[in-house]
């Protein structure tokens, strides 16, 4: 029967290099794909993904990301404290030794 091919896991730097060759180097997609061993449809998906997310590069950072991280950190501290209190209460309610 047919040979089964393993899917190649492309690393981000490999994808970037391929897209650079196409977008900046203006190389022919069929030649690049043949050289690196991928299919044009995959490269077009990567290109679409890159362009769809390109606007994030140009977004102004007004600290909102930092605020979200700080808020998440504060929430994590509160949850850890709550979990600690829960463990204390459970240890008081549960018998110390093994139950037979």
Secondary structure, DSSP 8 states (H G I E B T S, - for coil): -----------HHHHHHHHHHHHTS---HHHHHHHHT--HHHHHHHHHHHHHHTHHHHS---SHHHHHHHHHHHHHHHHHHHHHHHHHHHHHHS-SS---
